[in-house]
Amino acid sequence: MKTIEIDDELYAFIASQTKHIGESACEILRRLLIDEPGIVTTVVASGASIPAASAAPAEAEATPEPAAATPVKTTPKAKPAPITTASAPVVSGDDLLQRVNKDALSQFDKRVDQFLFILQQIYLQHPGDFAKVESIVGKNRKYFASSKEELLKSGSSTNPKAIPDSGFWVVTNNNTAKKLAMLSQVLQILGYDDKVVKTVSETFES
């Protein structure tokens, strides 16, 4: 399997197309580009949608010399930039795994407190990027927000709780399996590899 580098804006767009918890970026792209061709759009700030089909490189306009007898010169057609096959940046999970372990979770009696602790540790590793998790949504409600009120408006019985030291809130009235799926998606959005996702998940489940 080959990997490509994508910027944060495109990654956030891909994440926003998630139809169900646990759907990988590969599955999302396959659905959008192969199973449902022609419907992918890129949303711009003005609210207009632009088809996301690949555009061919534009040929430079011919620029004639001042003298009428001089042949018109054209700039050679630009070659499309090759897609790099280098590995996409992957976040090291060493620091996170040192903080999120069985001993650390054992100090909490309630599963919801363990859930909030893990989210807090993830935030402390990515305070500048953590807002990306707000793209994680359920069928009829948001799972993360920067205020309690925003989550209360998004659905009934959400039971929002603050993620300590982060300024973010998360819904907590879901079962352990749903919390586990939310943690996995948070880690994936922030760039952790499958090994880290699996380790954190197993630690939370144990």
PyMOL CGO cylinders between C-alpha atoms (Angstrom):
from pymol import cmd
from pymol.cgo import CYLINDER

trace = [
    CYLINDER, 0.00, 0.00, 0.00, 1.32, 3.43, -0.92, 0.3, 1, 1, 1, 1, 1, 1,
    CYLINDER, 1.32, 3.43, -0.92, 0.77, 6.66, 0.97, 0.3, 1, 1, 1, 1, 1, 1,
    CYLINDER, 0.77, 6.66, 0.97, 0.35, 10.26, -0.11, 0.3, 1, 1, 1, 1, 1, 1,
    CYLINDER, 0.35, 10.26, -0.11, 0.81, 13.54, 1.70, 0.3, 1, 1, 1, 1, 1, 1,
    CYLINDER, 0.81, 13.54, 1.70, -2.29, 15.74, 2.14, 0.3, 1, 1, 1, 1, 1, 1,
    CYLINDER, -2.29, 15.74, 2.14, -2.68, 19.08, 3.88, 0.3, 1, 1, 1, 1, 1, 1,
    CYLINDER, -2.68, 19.08, 3.88, -4.74, 19.64, 7.04, 0.3, 1, 1, 1, 1, 1, 1,
    CYLINDER, -4.74, 19.64, 7.04, -7.66, 21.24, 5.15, 0.3, 1, 1, 1, 1, 1, 1,
    CYLINDER, -7.66, 21.24, 5.15, -8.06, 18.27, 2.82, 0.3, 1, 1, 1, 1, 1, 1,
    CYLINDER, -8.06, 18.27, 2.82, -7.73, 15.83, 5.74, 0.3, 1, 1, 1, 1, 1, 1,
    CYLINDER, -7.73, 15.83, 5.74, -10.46, 17.67, 7.64, 0.3, 1, 1, 1, 1, 1, 1,
    CYLINDER, -10.46, 17.67, 7.64, -12.71, 17.49, 4.54, 0.3, 1, 1, 1, 1, 1, 1,
    CYLINDER, -12.71, 17.49, 4.54, -12.15, 13.75, 4.21, 0.3, 1, 1, 1, 1, 1, 1,
    CYLINDER, -12.15, 13.75, 4.21, -12.91, 13.28, 7.91, 0.3, 1, 1, 1, 1, 1, 1,
    CYLINDER, -12.91, 13.28, 7.91, -16.13, 15.29, 7.53, 0.3, 1, 1, 1, 1, 1, 1,
    CYLINDER, -16.13, 15.29, 7.53, -17.38, 12.77, 4.93, 0.3, 1, 1, 1, 1, 1, 1,
    CYLINDER, -17.38, 12.77, 4.93, -17.34, 9.94, 7.49, 0.3, 1, 1, 1, 1, 1, 1,
    CYLINDER, -17.34, 9.94, 7.49, -20.64, 8.03, 7.39, 0.3, 1, 1, 1, 1, 1, 1,
    CYLINDER, -20.64, 8.03, 7.39, -20.02, 5.90, 10.45, 0.3, 1, 1, 1, 1, 1, 1,
    CYLINDER, -20.02, 5.90, 10.45, -17.64, 5.69, 13.38, 0.3, 1, 1, 1, 1, 1, 1,
    CYLINDER, -17.64, 5.69, 13.38, -14.46, 3.75, 12.54, 0.3, 1, 1, 1, 1, 1, 1,
    CYLINDER, -14.46, 3.75, 12.54, -14.59, 4.33, 8.76, 0.3, 1, 1, 1, 1, 1, 1,
    CYLINDER, -14.59, 4.33, 8.76, -10.98, 4.76, 7.62, 0.3, 1, 1, 1, 1, 1, 1,
    CYLINDER, -10.98, 4.76, 7.62, -9.67, 7.49, 5.32, 0.3, 1, 1, 1, 1, 1, 1,
    CYLINDER, -9.67, 7.49, 5.32, -9.04, 4.83, 2.65, 0.3, 1, 1, 1, 1, 1, 1,
    CYLINDER, -9.04, 4.83, 2.65, -12.66, 3.66, 2.82, 0.3, 1, 1, 1, 1, 1, 1,
    CYLINDER, -12.66, 3.66, 2.82, -13.95, 7.23, 2.64, 0.3, 1, 1, 1, 1, 1, 1,
    CYLINDER, -13.95, 7.23, 2.64, -11.84, 8.05, -0.44, 0.3, 1, 1, 1, 1, 1, 1,
    CYLINDER, -11.84, 8.05, -0.44, -12.81, 4.79, -2.15, 0.3, 1, 1, 1, 1, 1, 1,
    CYLINDER, -12.81, 4.79, -2.15, -16.49, 5.56, -1.56, 0.3, 1, 1, 1, 1, 1, 1,
    CYLINDER, -16.49, 5.56, -1.56, -16.22, 9.14, -2.78, 0.3, 1, 1, 1, 1, 1, 1,
    CYLINDER, -16.22, 9.14, -2.78, -13.93, 8.55, -5.78, 0.3, 1, 1, 1, 1, 1, 1,
    CYLINDER, -13.93, 8.55, -5.78, -14.97, 5.08, -6.97, 0.3, 1, 1, 1, 1, 1, 1,
    CYLINDER, -14.97, 5.08, -6.97, -18.35, 4.07, -5.57, 0.3, 1, 1, 1, 1, 1, 1,
    CYLINDER, -18.35, 4.07, -5.57, -19.90, 7.54, -5.94, 0.3, 1, 1, 1, 1, 1, 1,
    CYLINDER, -19.90, 7.54, -5.94, -17.86, 9.26, -8.73, 0.3, 1, 1, 1, 1, 1, 1,
    CYLINDER, -17.86, 9.26, -8.73, -18.56, 12.83, -9.68, 0.3, 1, 1, 1, 1, 1, 1,
    CYLINDER, -18.56, 12.83, -9.68, -20.16, 13.90, -6.40, 0.3, 1, 1, 1, 1, 1, 1,
    CYLINDER, -20.16, 13.90, -6.40, -17.10, 15.02, -4.48, 0.3, 1, 1, 1, 1, 1, 1,
    CYLINDER, -17.10, 15.02, -4.48, -17.07, 18.76, -3.95, 0.3, 1, 1, 1, 1, 1, 1,
    CYLINDER, -17.07, 18.76, -3.95, -14.67, 21.13, -2.29, 0.3, 1, 1, 1, 1, 1, 1,
    CYLINDER, -14.67, 21.13, -2.29, -16.36, 23.69, -0.03, 0.3, 1, 1, 1, 1, 1, 1,
    CYLINDER, -16.36, 23.69, -0.03, -14.87, 27.19, -0.20, 0.3, 1, 1, 1, 1, 1, 1,
    CYLINDER, -14.87, 27.19, -0.20, -15.26, 30.04, 2.29, 0.3, 1, 1, 1, 1, 1, 1,
    CYLINDER, -15.26, 30.04, 2.29, -17.99, 31.76, 0.28, 0.3, 1, 1, 1, 1, 1, 1,
    CYLINDER, -17.99, 31.76, 0.28, -20.20, 28.72, 0.53, 0.3, 1, 1, 1, 1, 1, 1,
    CYLINDER, -20.20, 28.72, 0.53, -19.95, 27.81, -3.19, 0.3, 1, 1, 1, 1, 1, 1,
    CYLINDER, -19.95, 27.81, -3.19, -19.06, 24.26, -4.19, 0.3, 1, 1, 1, 1, 1, 1,
    CYLINDER, -19.06, 24.26, -4.19, -16.41, 23.46, -6.78, 0.3, 1, 1, 1, 1, 1, 1,
    CYLINDER, -16.41, 23.46, -6.78, -16.27, 19.98, -8.41, 0.3, 1, 1, 1, 1, 1, 1,
    CYLINDER, -16.27, 19.98, -8.41, -13.26, 18.13, -7.17, 0.3, 1, 1, 1, 1, 1, 1,
    CYLINDER, -13.26, 18.13, -7.17, -12.43, 16.50, -10.53, 0.3, 1, 1, 1, 1, 1, 1,
    CYLINDER, -12.43, 16.50, -10.53, -8.80, 16.82, -11.48, 0.3, 1, 1, 1, 1, 1, 1,
    CYLINDER, -8.80, 16.82, -11.48, -8.15, 19.76, -13.77, 0.3, 1, 1, 1, 1, 1, 1,
    CYLINDER, -8.15, 19.76, -13.77, -5.55, 19.46, -16.52, 0.3, 1, 1, 1, 1, 1, 1,
    CYLINDER, -5.55, 19.46, -16.52, -2.60, 21.87, -16.24, 0.3, 1, 1, 1, 1, 1, 1,
    CYLINDER, -2.60, 21.87, -16.24, -3.45, 25.11, -18.04, 0.3, 1, 1, 1, 1, 1, 1,
    CYLINDER, -3.45, 25.11, -18.04, -1.34, 25.92, -21.06, 0.3, 1, 1, 1, 1, 1, 1,
    CYLINDER, -1.34, 25.92, -21.06, 0.38, 29.30, -20.82, 0.3, 1, 1, 1, 1, 1, 1,
    CYLINDER, 0.38, 29.30, -20.82, -0.94, 32.01, -23.10, 0.3, 1, 1, 1, 1, 1, 1,
    CYLINDER, -0.94, 32.01, -23.10, 1.10, 32.88, -26.15, 0.3, 1, 1, 1, 1, 1, 1,
    CYLINDER, 1.10, 32.88, -26.15, 3.00, 36.15, -25.83, 0.3, 1, 1, 1, 1, 1, 1,
    CYLINDER, 3.00, 36.15, -25.83, 3.88, 37.71, -29.22, 0.3, 1, 1, 1, 1, 1, 1,
    CYLINDER, 3.88, 37.71, -29.22, 7.01, 39.83, -29.64, 0.3, 1, 1, 1, 1, 1, 1,
    CYLINDER, 7.01, 39.83, -29.64, 6.49, 43.52, -30.46, 0.3, 1, 1, 1, 1, 1, 1,
    CYLINDER, 6.49, 43.52, -30.46, 7.62, 43.01, -34.07, 0.3, 1, 1, 1, 1, 1, 1,
    CYLINDER, 7.62, 43.01, -34.07, 4.79, 41.71, -36.26, 0.3, 1, 1, 1, 1, 1, 1,
    CYLINDER, 4.79, 41.71, -36.26, 7.14, 39.50, -38.27, 0.3, 1, 1, 1, 1, 1, 1,
    CYLINDER, 7.14, 39.50, -38.27, 8.48, 37.69, -35.20, 0.3, 1, 1, 1, 1, 1, 1,
    CYLINDER, 8.48, 37.69, -35.20, 6.90, 34.25, -34.59, 0.3, 1, 1, 1, 1, 1, 1,
    CYLINDER, 6.90, 34.25, -34.59, 4.77, 33.92, -31.49, 0.3, 1, 1, 1, 1, 1, 1,
    CYLINDER, 4.77, 33.92, -31.49, 6.53, 32.18, -28.60, 0.3, 1, 1, 1, 1, 1, 1,
    CYLINDER, 6.53, 32.18, -28.60, 4.68, 30.05, -26.09, 0.3, 1, 1, 1, 1, 1, 1,
    CYLINDER, 4.68, 30.05, -26.09, 5.69, 28.84, -22.68, 0.3, 1, 1, 1, 1, 1, 1,
    CYLINDER, 5.69, 28.84, -22.68, 6.04, 25.03, -22.52, 0.3, 1, 1, 1, 1, 1, 1,
    CYLINDER, 6.04, 25.03, -22.52, 3.11, 23.27, -20.87, 0.3, 1, 1, 1, 1, 1, 1,
    CYLINDER, 3.11, 23.27, -20.87, 3.77, 22.81, -17.18, 0.3, 1, 1, 1, 1, 1, 1,
    CYLINDER, 3.77, 22.81, -17.18, 4.15, 19.23, -16.05, 0.3, 1, 1, 1, 1, 1, 1,
    CYLINDER, 4.15, 19.23, -16.05, 1.89, 18.16, -13.18, 0.3, 1, 1, 1, 1, 1, 1,
    CYLINDER, 1.89, 18.16, -13.18, 3.71, 17.72, -9.90, 0.3, 1, 1, 1, 1, 1, 1,
    CYLINDER, 3.71, 17.72, -9.90, 4.32, 14.04, -9.24, 0.3, 1, 1, 1, 1, 1, 1,
    CYLINDER, 4.32, 14.04, -9.24, 2.57, 12.44, -6.29, 0.3, 1, 1, 1, 1, 1, 1,
    CYLINDER, 2.57, 12.44, -6.29, 5.16, 11.57, -3.70, 0.3, 1, 1, 1, 1, 1, 1,
    CYLINDER, 5.16, 11.57, -3.70, 5.25, 8.01, -2.45, 0.3, 1, 1, 1, 1, 1, 1,
    CYLINDER, 5.25, 8.01, -2.45, 7.07, 8.99, 0.72, 0.3, 1, 1, 1, 1, 1, 1,
    CYLINDER, 7.07, 8.99, 0.72, 5.36, 8.12, 3.96, 0.3, 1, 1, 1, 1, 1, 1,
    CYLINDER, 5.36, 8.12, 3.96, 2.91, 10.74, 5.20, 0.3, 1, 1, 1, 1, 1, 1,
    CYLINDER, 2.91, 10.74, 5.20, 3.92, 12.39, 8.48, 0.3, 1, 1, 1, 1, 1, 1,
    CYLINDER, 3.92, 12.39, 8.48, 2.98, 10.12, 11.34, 0.3, 1, 1, 1, 1, 1, 1,
    CYLINDER, 2.98, 10.12, 11.34, 2.78, 11.41, 14.89, 0.3, 1, 1, 1, 1, 1, 1,
    CYLINDER, 2.78, 11.41, 14.89, 5.01, 9.60, 17.36, 0.3, 1, 1, 1, 1, 1, 1,
    CYLINDER, 5.01, 9.60, 17.36, 2.92, 7.96, 20.04, 0.3, 1, 1, 1, 1, 1, 1,
    CYLINDER, 2.92, 7.96, 20.04, 5.72, 7.36, 22.55, 0.3, 1, 1, 1, 1, 1, 1,
    CYLINDER, 5.72, 7.36, 22.55, 4.90, 10.32, 24.80, 0.3, 1, 1, 1, 1, 1, 1,
    CYLINDER, 4.90, 10.32, 24.80, 1.18, 9.57, 24.72, 0.3, 1, 1, 1, 1, 1, 1,
    CYLINDER, 1.18, 9.57, 24.72, 1.64, 5.88, 25.52, 0.3, 1, 1, 1, 1, 1, 1,
    CYLINDER, 1.64, 5.88, 25.52, 3.86, 6.77, 28.48, 0.3, 1, 1, 1, 1, 1, 1,
    CYLINDER, 3.86, 6.77, 28.48, 1.00, 8.84, 29.88, 0.3, 1, 1, 1, 1, 1, 1,
    CYLINDER, 1.00, 8.84, 29.88, -1.90, 6.56, 28.94, 0.3, 1, 1, 1, 1, 1, 1,
    CYLINDER, -1.90, 6.56, 28.94, -1.28, 3.22, 30.64, 0.3, 1, 1, 1, 1, 1, 1,
    CYLINDER, -1.28, 3.22, 30.64, -3.05, 0.84, 33.01, 0.3, 1, 1, 1, 1, 1, 1,
    CYLINDER, -3.05, 0.84, 33.01, -1.48, 2.40, 36.10, 0.3, 1, 1, 1, 1, 1, 1,
    CYLINDER, -1.48, 2.40, 36.10, -2.64, 5.88, 35.09, 0.3, 1, 1, 1, 1, 1, 1,
    CYLINDER, -2.64, 5.88, 35.09, -6.19, 4.69, 34.41, 0.3, 1, 1, 1, 1, 1, 1,
    CYLINDER, -6.19, 4.69, 34.41, -6.36, 2.69, 37.63, 0.3, 1, 1, 1, 1, 1, 1,
    CYLINDER, -6.36, 2.69, 37.63, -6.63, 5.91, 39.64, 0.3, 1, 1, 1, 1, 1, 1,
    CYLINDER, -6.63, 5.91, 39.64, -10.14, 6.42, 38.18, 0.3, 1, 1, 1, 1, 1, 1,
    CYLINDER, -10.14, 6.42, 38.18, -13.09, 4.35, 39.35, 0.3, 1, 1, 1, 1, 1, 1,
    CYLINDER, -13.09, 4.35, 39.35, -15.47, 5.38, 36.58, 0.3, 1, 1, 1, 1, 1, 1,
    CYLINDER, -15.47, 5.38, 36.58, -15.08, 4.59, 32.89, 0.3, 1, 1, 1, 1, 1, 1,
    CYLINDER, -15.08, 4.59, 32.89, -16.16, 8.11, 31.92, 0.3, 1, 1, 1, 1, 1, 1,
    CYLINDER, -16.16, 8.11, 31.92, -13.34, 9.60, 33.99, 0.3, 1, 1, 1, 1, 1, 1,
    CYLINDER, -13.34, 9.60, 33.99, -10.84, 7.33, 32.23, 0.3, 1, 1, 1, 1, 1, 1,
    CYLINDER, -10.84, 7.33, 32.23, -12.31, 8.47, 28.91, 0.3, 1, 1, 1, 1, 1, 1,
    CYLINDER, -12.31, 8.47, 28.91, -11.86, 12.14, 29.84, 0.3, 1, 1, 1, 1, 1, 1,
    CYLINDER, -11.86, 12.14, 29.84, -8.32, 11.49, 31.10, 0.3, 1, 1, 1, 1, 1, 1,
    CYLINDER, -8.32, 11.49, 31.10, -7.25, 9.92, 27.80, 0.3, 1, 1, 1, 1, 1, 1,
    CYLINDER, -7.25, 9.92, 27.80, -8.75, 12.82, 25.83, 0.3, 1, 1, 1, 1, 1, 1,
    CYLINDER, -8.75, 12.82, 25.83, -6.94, 15.26, 28.12, 0.3, 1, 1, 1, 1, 1, 1,
    CYLINDER, -6.94, 15.26, 28.12, -3.59, 13.55, 27.45, 0.3, 1, 1, 1, 1, 1, 1,
    CYLINDER, -3.59, 13.55, 27.45, -4.23, 13.58, 23.70, 0.3, 1, 1, 1, 1, 1, 1,
    CYLINDER, -4.23, 13.58, 23.70, -5.06, 17.29, 23.88, 0.3, 1, 1, 1, 1, 1, 1,
    CYLINDER, -5.06, 17.29, 23.88, -1.86, 18.04, 25.80, 0.3, 1, 1, 1, 1, 1, 1,
    CYLINDER, -1.86, 18.04, 25.80, 0.09, 16.47, 22.93, 0.3, 1, 1, 1, 1, 1, 1,
    CYLINDER, 0.09, 16.47, 22.93, -1.80, 18.49, 20.28, 0.3, 1, 1, 1, 1, 1, 1,
    CYLINDER, -1.80, 18.49, 20.28, -3.22, 21.72, 21.73, 0.3, 1, 1, 1, 1, 1, 1,
    CYLINDER, -3.22, 21.72, 21.73, -2.99, 23.48, 18.36, 0.3, 1, 1, 1, 1, 1, 1,
    CYLINDER, -2.99, 23.48, 18.36, -4.62, 20.73, 16.29, 0.3, 1, 1, 1, 1, 1, 1,
    CYLINDER, -4.62, 20.73, 16.29, -7.18, 19.36, 18.71, 0.3, 1, 1, 1, 1, 1, 1,
    CYLINDER, -7.18, 19.36, 18.71, -9.99, 21.43, 17.15, 0.3, 1, 1, 1, 1, 1, 1,
    CYLINDER, -9.99, 21.43, 17.15, -9.94, 18.92, 14.26, 0.3, 1, 1, 1, 1, 1, 1,
    CYLINDER, -9.94, 18.92, 14.26, -11.88, 16.50, 16.45, 0.3, 1, 1, 1, 1, 1, 1,
    CYLINDER, -11.88, 16.50, 16.45, -14.95, 18.74, 16.13, 0.3, 1, 1, 1, 1, 1, 1,
    CYLINDER, -14.95, 18.74, 16.13, -15.42, 17.17, 12.69, 0.3, 1, 1, 1, 1, 1, 1,
    CYLINDER, -15.42, 17.17, 12.69, -16.36, 13.90, 14.42, 0.3, 1, 1, 1, 1, 1, 1,
    CYLINDER, -16.36, 13.90, 14.42, -20.15, 13.77, 14.41, 0.3, 1, 1, 1, 1, 1, 1,
    CYLINDER, -20.15, 13.77, 14.41, -22.90, 11.24, 14.94, 0.3, 1, 1, 1, 1, 1, 1,
    CYLINDER, -22.90, 11.24, 14.94, -26.08, 10.76, 12.96, 0.3, 1, 1, 1, 1, 1, 1,
    CYLINDER, -26.08, 10.76, 12.96, -27.92, 13.65, 14.58, 0.3, 1, 1, 1, 1, 1, 1,
    CYLINDER, -27.92, 13.65, 14.58, -25.44, 15.34, 16.89, 0.3, 1, 1, 1, 1, 1, 1,
    CYLINDER, -25.44, 15.34, 16.89, -21.90, 16.53, 17.46, 0.3, 1, 1, 1, 1, 1, 1,
    CYLINDER, -21.90, 16.53, 17.46, -19.53, 14.66, 19.75, 0.3, 1, 1, 1, 1, 1, 1,
    CYLINDER, -19.53, 14.66, 19.75, -17.02, 17.46, 20.44, 0.3, 1, 1, 1, 1, 1, 1,
    CYLINDER, -17.02, 17.46, 20.44, -17.38, 21.24, 20.79, 0.3, 1, 1, 1, 1, 1, 1,
    CYLINDER, -17.38, 21.24, 20.79, -15.73, 24.25, 22.37, 0.3, 1, 1, 1, 1, 1, 1,
    CYLINDER, -15.73, 24.25, 22.37, -18.72, 24.89, 24.63, 0.3, 1, 1, 1, 1, 1, 1,
    CYLINDER, -18.72, 24.89, 24.63, -21.24, 22.91, 26.66, 0.3, 1, 1, 1, 1, 1, 1,
    CYLINDER, -21.24, 22.91, 26.66, -24.12, 24.85, 25.10, 0.3, 1, 1, 1, 1, 1, 1,
    CYLINDER, -24.12, 24.85, 25.10, -23.16, 23.81, 21.59, 0.3, 1, 1, 1, 1, 1, 1,
    CYLINDER, -23.16, 23.81, 21.59, -23.42, 20.13, 22.50, 0.3, 1, 1, 1, 1, 1, 1,
    CYLINDER, -23.42, 20.13, 22.50, -26.70, 20.62, 24.35, 0.3, 1, 1, 1, 1, 1, 1,
    CYLINDER, -26.70, 20.62, 24.35, -28.17, 22.20, 21.22, 0.3, 1, 1, 1, 1, 1, 1,
    CYLINDER, -28.17, 22.20, 21.22, -27.00, 19.36, 18.99, 0.3, 1, 1, 1, 1, 1, 1,
    CYLINDER, -27.00, 19.36, 18.99, -29.09, 16.68, 20.67, 0.3, 1, 1, 1, 1, 1, 1,
    CYLINDER, -29.09, 16.68, 20.67, -30.98, 15.56, 23.75, 0.3, 1, 1, 1, 1, 1, 1,
    CYLINDER, -30.98, 15.56, 23.75, -29.42, 13.72, 26.70, 0.3, 1, 1, 1, 1, 1, 1,
    CYLINDER, -29.42, 13.72, 26.70, -25.88, 14.40, 25.53, 0.3, 1, 1, 1, 1, 1, 1,
    CYLINDER, -25.88, 14.40, 25.53, -24.51, 14.86, 29.07, 0.3, 1, 1, 1, 1, 1, 1,
    CYLINDER, -24.51, 14.86, 29.07, -21.56, 17.06, 27.99, 0.3, 1, 1, 1, 1, 1, 1,
    CYLINDER, -21.56, 17.06, 27.99, -18.46, 17.04, 30.17, 0.3, 1, 1, 1, 1, 1, 1,
    CYLINDER, -18.46, 17.04, 30.17, -15.36, 19.23, 29.97, 0.3, 1, 1, 1, 1, 1, 1,
    CYLINDER, -15.36, 19.23, 29.97, -12.11, 17.66, 28.82, 0.3, 1, 1, 1, 1, 1, 1,
    CYLINDER, -12.11, 17.66, 28.82, -9.76, 18.81, 31.62, 0.3, 1, 1, 1, 1, 1, 1,
    CYLINDER, -9.76, 18.81, 31.62, -7.36, 21.67, 30.83, 0.3, 1, 1, 1, 1, 1, 1,
    CYLINDER, -7.36, 21.67, 30.83, -8.45, 21.82, 27.19, 0.3, 1, 1, 1, 1, 1, 1,
    CYLINDER, -8.45, 21.82, 27.19, -11.35, 24.23, 26.69, 0.3, 1, 1, 1, 1, 1, 1,
    CYLINDER, -11.35, 24.23, 26.69, -13.22, 21.49, 24.81, 0.3, 1, 1, 1, 1, 1, 1,
    CYLINDER, -13.22, 21.49, 24.81, -16.32, 19.49, 25.72, 0.3, 1, 1, 1, 1, 1, 1,
    CYLINDER, -16.32, 19.49, 25.72, -17.41, 15.98, 24.78, 0.3, 1, 1, 1, 1, 1, 1,
    CYLINDER, -17.41, 15.98, 24.78, -20.68, 14.05, 24.97, 0.3, 1, 1, 1, 1, 1, 1,
    CYLINDER, -20.68, 14.05, 24.97, -20.52, 11.19, 27.47, 0.3, 1, 1, 1, 1, 1, 1,
    CYLINDER, -20.52, 11.19, 27.47, -23.93, 9.50, 27.47, 0.3, 1, 1, 1, 1, 1, 1,
    CYLINDER, -23.93, 9.50, 27.47, -22.75, 6.66, 25.26, 0.3, 1, 1, 1, 1, 1, 1,
    CYLINDER, -22.75, 6.66, 25.26, -21.59, 3.14, 26.01, 0.3, 1, 1, 1, 1, 1, 1,
    CYLINDER, -21.59, 3.14, 26.01, -18.01, 1.92, 26.26, 0.3, 1, 1, 1, 1, 1, 1,
    CYLINDER, -18.01, 1.92, 26.26, -17.97, 0.67, 22.66, 0.3, 1, 1, 1, 1, 1, 1,
    CYLINDER, -17.97, 0.67, 22.66, -18.98, 4.11, 21.37, 0.3, 1, 1, 1, 1, 1, 1,
    CYLINDER, -18.98, 4.11, 21.37, -16.42, 5.85, 23.57, 0.3, 1, 1, 1, 1, 1, 1,
    CYLINDER, -16.42, 5.85, 23.57, -13.79, 3.47, 22.23, 0.3, 1, 1, 1, 1, 1, 1,
    CYLINDER, -13.79, 3.47, 22.23, -14.76, 4.28, 18.64, 0.3, 1, 1, 1, 1, 1, 1,
    CYLINDER, -14.76, 4.28, 18.64, -14.58, 8.01, 19.40, 0.3, 1, 1, 1, 1, 1, 1,
    CYLINDER, -14.58, 8.01, 19.40, -11.08, 7.66, 20.90, 0.3, 1, 1, 1, 1, 1, 1,
    CYLINDER, -11.08, 7.66, 20.90, -9.92, 5.70, 17.85, 0.3, 1, 1, 1, 1, 1, 1,
    CYLINDER, -9.92, 5.70, 17.85, -11.19, 8.36, 15.46, 0.3, 1, 1, 1, 1, 1, 1,
    CYLINDER, -11.19, 8.36, 15.46, -9.61, 11.17, 17.50, 0.3, 1, 1, 1, 1, 1, 1,
    CYLINDER, -9.61, 11.17, 17.50, -6.23, 9.42, 17.32, 0.3, 1, 1, 1, 1, 1, 1,
    CYLINDER, -6.23, 9.42, 17.32, -6.57, 8.80, 13.58, 0.3, 1, 1, 1, 1, 1, 1,
    CYLINDER, -6.57, 8.80, 13.58, -7.51, 12.42, 12.84, 0.3, 1, 1, 1, 1, 1, 1,
    CYLINDER, -7.51, 12.42, 12.84, -4.49, 13.66, 14.78, 0.3, 1, 1, 1, 1, 1, 1,
    CYLINDER, -4.49, 13.66, 14.78, -2.11, 11.43, 12.82, 0.3, 1, 1, 1, 1, 1, 1,
    CYLINDER, -2.11, 11.43, 12.82, -1.40, 8.42, 15.01, 0.3, 1, 1, 1, 1, 1, 1,
    CYLINDER, -1.40, 8.42, 15.01, -0.71, 5.08, 13.36, 0.3, 1, 1, 1, 1, 1, 1,
    CYLINDER, -0.71, 5.08, 13.36, -2.73, 1.90, 13.84, 0.3, 1, 1, 1, 1, 1, 1,
    CYLINDER, -2.73, 1.90, 13.84, -0.33, 0.53, 16.45, 0.3, 1, 1, 1, 1, 1, 1,
    CYLINDER, -0.33, 0.53, 16.45, -0.89, 3.50, 18.78, 0.3, 1, 1, 1, 1, 1, 1,
    CYLINDER, -0.89, 3.50, 18.78, -4.66, 3.41, 18.18, 0.3, 1, 1, 1, 1, 1, 1,
    CYLINDER, -4.66, 3.41, 18.18, -4.75, -0.29, 19.05, 0.3, 1, 1, 1, 1, 1, 1,
    CYLINDER, -4.75, -0.29, 19.05, -2.61, 0.12, 22.18, 0.3, 1, 1, 1, 1, 1, 1,
    CYLINDER, -2.61, 0.12, 22.18, -4.70, 2.99, 23.56, 0.3, 1, 1, 1, 1, 1, 1,
    CYLINDER, -4.70, 2.99, 23.56, -7.92, 1.11, 22.75, 0.3, 1, 1, 1, 1, 1, 1,
    CYLINDER, -7.92, 1.11, 22.75, -6.75, -2.03, 24.52, 0.3, 1, 1, 1, 1, 1, 1,
    CYLINDER, -6.75, -2.03, 24.52, -5.64, -0.01, 27.55, 0.3, 1, 1, 1, 1, 1, 1,
    CYLINDER, -5.64, -0.01, 27.55, -9.05, 1.65, 27.77, 0.3, 1, 1, 1, 1, 1, 1,
    CYLINDER, -9.05, 1.65, 27.77, -10.90, -1.66, 27.35, 0.3, 1, 1, 1, 1, 1, 1,
    CYLINDER, -10.90, -1.66, 27.35, -8.89, -3.52, 29.99, 0.3, 1, 1, 1, 1, 1, 1,
]
cmd.load_cgo(trace, "trace")
